[in-house]
């Protein structure tokens, strides 16, 4: 039997990297993007972005569609967007700072 606490822990571990959060904020703001488009915005190497996207994909945080040889990445569902936005709202409320969803 799979440990439910482990599943939740793994999910939040996937969100624990600054670059992965930056990628998620970009996808939330801009919608579906390929690795090249993410690379232009985030500034990491394309292999590094692909690695981060793989972690997010395996955690069911992002999904992709294949168009020819290209993968187009997107937020997997509205729950992910809500989790990110609620987290930012929580930080804004408790830390008395102003983080915006579109700070990209």
Backbone bond lengths (Angstrom), bond angles and torsions (degrees), N, CA, C in turn:
res aa  C-N    CA-C-N  psi(-1)  N-CA   C-N-CA  omega(-1)  CA-C   N-CA-C  phi
1 X - - - 1.448 - - 1.533 109.45 -
2 X 1.300 115.57 135.16 1.458 120.93 -179.70 1.524 109.15 -76.26
3 X 1.309 115.69 136.07 1.460 121.71 179.80 1.535 109.07 -78.19
4 X 1.327 116.85 116.52 1.470 121.36 -178.41 1.514 112.75 -61.54
5 X 1.325 116.91 -36.61 1.464 120.16 178.46 1.519 110.03 -64.35
6 X 1.307 117.76 -38.14 1.471 122.15 178.17 1.527 110.33 -63.93
7 X 1.320 117.59 -40.24 1.470 121.22 179.31 1.524 109.90 -61.89
8 X 1.318 116.61 -45.72 1.466 120.66 179.31 1.523 110.31 -64.92
9 X 1.316 116.75 -43.23 1.462 121.70 178.89 1.527 111.31 -60.67
10 X 1.319 116.91 -44.29 1.473 121.26 178.37 1.527 111.43 -62.63
11 X 1.327 116.08 -37.97 1.461 120.71 178.30 1.534 110.19 -60.67
12 X 1.332 116.11 -49.75 1.462 119.44 -179.04 1.528 111.96 -70.26
13 X 1.306 117.25 -28.60 1.467 120.01 175.30 1.536 109.93 -63.56
14 X 1.317 116.57 -38.22 1.469 120.10 178.05 1.519 111.39 -64.86
15 X 1.327 116.96 -26.59 1.462 121.30 178.84 1.532 112.67 -88.90
16 X 1.312 117.63 -0.22 1.461 121.08 -171.23 1.533 114.45 -84.74
17 X 1.300 117.85 1.86 1.462 121.62 -178.84 1.532 109.90 -104.17
18 X 1.328 116.83 130.85 1.473 121.19 -177.39 1.526 112.62 -58.47
19 X 1.317 117.11 -41.31 1.472 119.71 -178.19 1.525 110.79 -68.38
20 X 1.337 117.04 -36.99 1.463 118.52 177.27 1.523 110.54 -65.70
21 X 1.319 117.41 -39.79 1.471 120.01 176.35 1.523 109.84 -64.17
22 X 1.313 117.51 -40.10 1.468 120.87 177.96 1.530 110.66 -61.59
23 X 1.313 116.89 -42.25 1.468 121.07 176.50 1.529 109.97 -61.37
24 X 1.321 117.10 -45.19 1.468 120.77 -179.91 1.523 111.54 -62.10
25 X 1.327 117.60 -44.41 1.461 120.51 178.72 1.521 111.01 -61.26
26 X 1.323 116.39 -38.53 1.469 121.34 177.76 1.530 110.34 -64.37
27 X 1.335 117.21 -44.92 1.466 120.43 179.28 1.524 111.79 -67.24
28 X 1.329 117.09 -36.49 1.463 119.92 176.89 1.519 109.74 -63.22
29 X 1.317 116.57 -44.38 1.464 121.02 -176.70 1.531 112.58 -73.39
30 X 1.322 116.38 -44.33 1.471 121.10 -169.90 1.523 114.79 -102.19
31 X 1.325 117.78 -13.50 1.464 119.51 -179.07 1.521 111.97 86.41
32 X 1.293 116.12 -157.98 1.465 123.24 -174.40 1.530 111.06 -62.40
33 X 1.343 115.29 134.61 1.469 121.16 -179.76 1.523 110.21 -145.65
34 X 1.330 115.21 151.53 1.460 119.25 173.18 1.534 109.15 -91.91
35 X 1.320 116.84 174.48 1.465 121.72 -176.80 1.523 110.63 -60.64
36 X 1.315 117.92 -39.98 1.459 121.38 -179.52 1.531 111.60 -62.00
37 X 1.318 116.93 -41.84 1.464 120.68 179.43 1.530 110.77 -67.84
38 X 1.315 116.70 -38.25 1.464 120.57 177.06 1.530 109.18 -66.13
39 X 1.316 116.45 -42.11 1.471 122.13 178.23 1.528 111.04 -56.62
40 X 1.318 117.56 -44.43 1.467 121.15 -179.13 1.518 111.40 -61.96
41 X 1.322 117.38 -34.61 1.463 121.38 -177.61 1.528 112.35 -85.34
42 X 1.319 116.74 -43.53 1.468 121.64 -172.24 1.520 111.72 -85.87
43 X 1.333 116.99 -34.52 1.460 120.03 177.05 1.515 115.80 86.63
44 X 1.310 118.09 6.04 1.466 120.80 174.09 1.531 108.32 -83.91
45 X 1.316 115.95 166.10 1.457 118.55 174.52 1.523 108.86 -67.58
46 X 1.317 115.25 155.40 1.467 118.62 -179.41 1.535 111.89 -63.44
47 X 1.353 119.37 -40.13 1.476 117.81 176.01 1.534 112.60 -62.63
48 X 1.321 117.38 -36.15 1.470 120.52 178.79 1.530 110.41 -66.84
49 X 1.317 116.70 -40.76 1.468 120.43 177.21 1.522 110.27 -64.46
50 X 1.315 116.67 -43.58 1.471 120.07 178.16 1.523 111.24 -59.28
51 X 1.322 116.75 -39.82 1.468 120.81 178.26 1.531 110.78 -63.86
52 X 1.329 116.93 -45.51 1.463 120.75 178.96 1.530 110.86 -63.27
53 X 1.320 116.78 -41.19 1.471 120.61 178.24 1.524 111.26 -64.72
54 X 1.320 117.25 -35.03 1.467 120.83 177.62 1.529 110.18 -62.47
55 X 1.330 116.97 -43.35 1.468 120.94 178.04 1.525 109.93 -61.79
56 X 1.329 116.49 -45.16 1.463 120.79 179.49 1.528 111.05 -64.96
57 X 1.319 117.00 -37.40 1.465 121.12 179.29 1.532 110.92 -67.48
58 X 1.316 116.73 -45.56 1.467 120.57 -178.98 1.528 111.67 -65.37
59 X 1.329 116.37 -21.30 1.471 121.30 177.09 1.523 111.92 -94.36
60 X 1.339 116.90 6.14 1.467 123.36 178.67 1.531 112.50 62.57
61 X 1.332 115.69 32.32 1.459 121.58 179.41 1.521 110.22 -96.14
62 X 1.313 116.53 -36.43 1.463 121.02 171.80 1.517 108.29 -122.05
63 X 1.299 114.38 161.98 1.456 122.30 175.71 1.518 106.36 -133.20
64 X 1.314 117.30 171.64 1.464 119.49 177.20 1.509 110.34 -146.95
65 X 1.329 113.77 158.46 1.461 122.74 171.35 1.508 106.73 -119.63
66 X 1.309 116.54 140.69 1.456 119.85 174.63 1.520 108.99 -90.28
67 X 1.313 114.93 128.74 1.462 121.74 173.35 1.518 106.17 -123.86
68 X 1.323 115.27 99.12 1.460 119.98 -172.02 1.517 108.32 67.99
69 X 1.340 116.15 -126.99 1.461 120.95 178.55 1.527 112.12 -89.29
70 X 1.307 116.43 -4.65 1.454 121.88 -172.37 1.533 111.61 -97.54
71 X 1.331 115.95 143.14 1.461 121.64 173.50 1.526 107.76 -103.36
72 X 1.317 115.97 130.18 1.452 122.73 176.89 1.533 106.90 -106.38
73 X 1.325 116.23 116.98 1.461 121.51 -175.16 1.516 111.28 -94.64
74 X 1.328 114.34 149.06 1.465 121.38 178.57 1.521 108.31 -151.92
75 X 1.319 115.89 162.10 1.455 121.09 173.31 1.529 107.11 -63.54
76 X 1.328 117.40 136.35 1.472 119.88 -171.69 1.526 112.82 -64.55
77 X 1.321 117.70 -38.73 1.457 120.02 176.34 1.531 109.62 -164.37
78 X 1.307 115.43 175.40 1.468 121.20 -174.62 1.530 112.13 -65.25
79 X 1.335 117.94 -23.28 1.466 120.22 178.27 1.526 110.97 -59.61
80 X 1.319 116.29 -39.76 1.470 120.53 -179.34 1.519 109.87 -64.51
81 X 1.318 116.78 -45.93 1.465 120.74 177.77 1.527 109.93 -58.34
82 X 1.315 117.05 -44.16 1.476 121.04 179.38 1.528 111.28 -62.81
83 X 1.321 117.64 -42.02 1.465 121.03 179.94 1.523 109.86 -61.36
84 X 1.331 117.41 -45.75 1.471 120.77 -179.64 1.525 110.25 -65.35
85 X 1.315 117.40 -48.14 1.474 120.53 -179.01 1.529 111.19 -64.47
86 X 1.336 117.58 -41.72 1.461 120.16 178.32 1.529 111.25 -64.61
87 X 1.308 117.12 -36.97 1.464 120.93 177.25 1.526 110.03 -63.14
88 X 1.325 116.33 -46.07 1.467 120.03 178.60 1.520 110.36 -62.90
89 X 1.320 117.61 -43.01 1.470 120.71 177.11 1.527 111.28 -60.69
90 X 1.314 116.72 -40.75 1.460 121.05 178.61 1.533 110.61 -62.83
91 X 1.316 116.72 -46.08 1.469 120.60 179.17 1.527 110.12 -62.12
92 X 1.319 116.32 -44.59 1.464 119.79 178.34 1.526 111.20 -58.99
93 X 1.310 116.56 -38.65 1.463 121.62 -177.97 1.535 111.82 -73.58
94 X 1.320 116.39 -45.66 1.467 119.46 -173.21 1.518 113.58 -85.91
95 X 1.299 117.65 -31.13 1.474 121.19 -176.35 1.522 112.33 -98.04
96 X 1.312 115.29 -6.28 1.466 120.78 -178.70 1.533 111.62 55.37
97 X 1.318 114.75 40.41 1.467 121.38 173.90 1.515 107.96 -117.78
98 X 1.288 116.57 166.66 1.458 121.03 179.76 1.513 109.70 -117.45
99 X 1.297 115.54 99.98 1.460 122.45 172.75 1.516 105.75 -104.10
100 X 1.316 117.00 134.49 1.463 120.40 179.43 1.520 109.09 -110.48
101 X 1.312 116.31 152.02 1.465 121.34 178.62 1.515 110.70 -64.69
102 X 1.302 116.48 -31.19 1.472 120.98 -173.24 1.518 111.79 -107.61
103 X 1.326 117.55 36.41 1.457 121.51 -178.73 1.524 112.67 -75.01
104 X 1.289 117.39 9.63 1.459 121.06 -176.49 1.488 111.47 -64.13
